[in-house]
Protein backbone atom coordinates (compact mmCIF):
# COMPACT_ATOMS: atom_id res chain seq x y z
CA UNK A 1 0.00 0.00 0.00
CA UNK A 2 1.51 3.33 -1.00
CA UNK A 3 1.26 6.54 0.96
CA UNK A 4 -0.02 9.42 -1.14
CA UNK A 5 0.07 11.83 1.77
CA UNK A 6 -3.64 12.50 1.36
CA UNK A 7 -4.18 13.29 5.03
CA UNK A 8 -0.74 14.83 5.53
CA UNK A 9 -1.49 18.02 3.59
CA UNK A 10 -4.10 20.65 4.40
CA UNK A 11 -6.25 20.86 1.29
CA UNK A 12 -8.80 23.49 0.31
CA UNK A 13 -11.66 20.96 0.29
CA UNK A 14 -11.27 20.78 4.06
CA UNK A 15 -11.92 24.51 4.27
CA UNK A 16 -14.99 24.08 2.07
CA UNK A 17 -16.20 21.30 4.39
CA UNK A 18 -15.77 23.68 7.33
CA UNK A 19 -17.87 26.29 5.53
CA UNK A 20 -20.54 23.68 4.83
CA UNK A 21 -20.51 22.59 8.48
CA UNK A 22 -20.91 26.22 9.56
CA UNK A 23 -23.92 26.64 7.26
CA UNK A 24 -25.47 23.41 8.60
CA UNK A 25 -25.00 24.59 12.18
CA UNK A 26 -26.70 27.91 11.39
CA UNK A 27 -29.81 26.19 9.99
CA UNK A 28 -29.85 23.30 12.51
CA UNK A 29 -32.71 24.71 14.65
CA UNK A 30 -34.93 24.47 11.58
CA UNK A 31 -33.93 20.97 10.39
CA UNK A 32 -37.07 19.05 9.43
CA UNK A 33 -36.76 16.20 11.94
CA UNK A 34 -37.44 18.13 15.14
CA UNK A 35 -39.67 17.28 18.05
CA UNK A 36 -41.16 20.72 17.63
CA UNK A 37 -40.28 23.84 15.71
CA UNK A 38 -38.26 26.29 17.86
CA UNK A 39 -40.57 29.19 18.64
CA UNK A 40 -40.55 32.04 21.12
CA UNK A 41 -38.75 31.12 24.30
CA UNK A 42 -36.03 29.25 22.43
CA UNK A 43 -34.13 32.38 21.46
CA UNK A 44 -30.95 31.34 23.29
CA UNK A 45 -30.54 28.03 21.45
CA UNK A 46 -31.29 29.68 18.10
CA UNK A 47 -28.78 32.46 18.84
CA UNK A 48 -26.23 29.86 19.94
CA UNK A 49 -26.65 27.87 16.72
CA UNK A 50 -26.48 30.93 14.47
CA UNK A 51 -23.48 32.44 16.27
CA UNK A 52 -21.58 29.15 16.43
CA UNK A 53 -22.28 28.37 12.79
CA UNK A 54 -21.21 31.82 11.64
CA UNK A 55 -17.97 31.54 13.61
CA UNK A 56 -17.18 28.13 12.07
CA UNK A 57 -18.08 29.46 8.61
CA UNK A 58 -15.97 32.59 9.07
CA UNK A 59 -12.92 30.75 10.41
CA UNK A 60 -13.11 28.29 7.50
CA UNK A 61 -13.19 31.20 5.06
CA UNK A 62 -10.14 32.69 6.76
CA UNK A 63 -8.34 29.34 6.48
CA UNK A 64 -9.16 29.26 2.78
CA UNK A 65 -7.63 32.72 2.28
CA UNK A 66 -4.76 32.88 4.79
CA UNK A 67 -3.86 29.82 6.83
CA UNK A 68 -2.89 30.32 10.49
CA UNK A 69 -2.65 27.84 13.36
CA UNK A 70 -4.91 29.84 15.68
CA UNK A 71 -7.78 29.19 13.28
CA UNK A 72 -7.67 25.46 13.91
CA UNK A 73 -7.52 26.00 17.67
CA UNK A 74 -10.52 28.34 17.47
CA UNK A 75 -12.39 25.79 15.36
CA UNK A 76 -11.75 23.08 17.96
CA UNK A 77 -12.93 25.36 20.78
CA UNK A 78 -16.14 26.28 18.92
CA UNK A 79 -16.79 22.60 18.23
CA UNK A 80 -16.31 21.76 21.91
CA UNK A 81 -18.69 24.58 22.86
CA UNK A 82 -21.26 23.27 20.40
CA UNK A 83 -21.04 19.83 22.02
CA UNK A 84 -21.42 21.28 25.53
CA UNK A 85 -23.97 24.00 24.78
CA UNK A 86 -27.15 21.88 25.02
CA UNK A 87 -26.18 20.99 28.59
CA UNK A 88 -24.86 24.43 29.56
CA UNK A 89 -27.76 26.40 28.05
CA UNK A 90 -30.40 23.94 29.20
CA UNK A 91 -31.82 22.56 25.97
CA UNK A 92 -30.47 19.04 26.37
CA UNK A 93 -34.04 17.77 26.52
CA UNK A 94 -34.76 19.04 23.01
CA UNK A 95 -34.02 15.65 21.48
CA UNK A 96 -33.02 16.06 17.86
CA UNK A 97 -31.42 19.51 18.27
CA UNK A 98 -29.16 18.18 21.03
CA UNK A 99 -28.13 15.31 18.76
CA UNK A 100 -27.54 17.69 15.83
CA UNK A 101 -25.38 20.04 17.89
CA UNK A 102 -23.43 17.23 19.52
CA UNK A 103 -22.82 15.48 16.18
CA UNK A 104 -21.98 18.62 14.22
CA UNK A 105 -19.73 19.82 17.05
CA UNK A 106 -17.87 16.49 17.06
CA UNK A 107 -17.30 16.71 13.30
CA UNK A 108 -16.05 20.30 13.69
CA UNK A 109 -13.62 19.17 16.43
CA UNK A 110 -12.36 16.27 14.29
CA UNK A 111 -11.87 18.55 11.28
CA UNK A 112 -10.03 21.11 13.42
CA UNK A 113 -7.78 18.41 14.91
CA UNK A 114 -7.00 17.04 11.46
CA UNK A 115 -6.10 20.50 10.15
CA UNK A 116 -4.02 21.33 13.21
CA UNK A 117 -2.13 18.05 12.85
CA UNK A 118 -1.52 18.77 9.15
CA UNK A 119 -0.28 22.32 9.78
CA UNK A 120 1.73 21.66 12.93
CA UNK A 121 5.15 21.48 11.27
CA UNK A 122 4.57 24.03 8.49
CA UNK A 123 6.60 27.20 8.51
CA UNK A 124 5.12 30.61 7.69
CA UNK A 125 6.10 30.39 4.01
CA UNK A 126 4.39 27.03 3.58
CA UNK A 127 1.26 28.36 5.26
CA UNK A 128 1.18 31.31 2.88
CA UNK A 129 1.19 28.91 -0.08
CA UNK A 130 -2.01 27.19 1.12
CA UNK A 131 -4.61 26.98 -1.63
CA UNK A 132 -2.25 27.80 -4.47
HUKA-V604869 format. One record per backbone hydrogen bond with DSSP energy under -1.0 kcal/mol. CO is the residue of the C=O (numbers start at 1). NH is the residue of the N-H. Records with the same first field share a line. If there is no record, write none. Layout:
CO=NH, NH
//
This chain:
11=14
12=16
13=17
14=18
15=19
16=20
17=21
18=22
19=23
20=24
21=25
22=26
23=27
27=30
28=31
32=34
39=42
42=46
43=47
44=48
45=49
46=50
47=51
48=52
49=53
50=54
51=55
52=56
53=57
54=58
55=59
56=60
57=61
58=62
59=63
60=64
61=65
62=66
69=73
70=74
71=75
72=76
73=77
74=78
75=79
76=80
77=81
78=82
79=83
80=84
81=85
84=87, 88
85=89
86=91
91=94
94=97
95=99
96=100
97=101
98=102
99=103
100=104
101=105
102=106
103=107
104=108
105=109
106=110
107=111
108=112
109=113
110=114
111=115
112=116
113=117
114=118
115=119
123=127
124=128
125=129
127=130
129=132
//
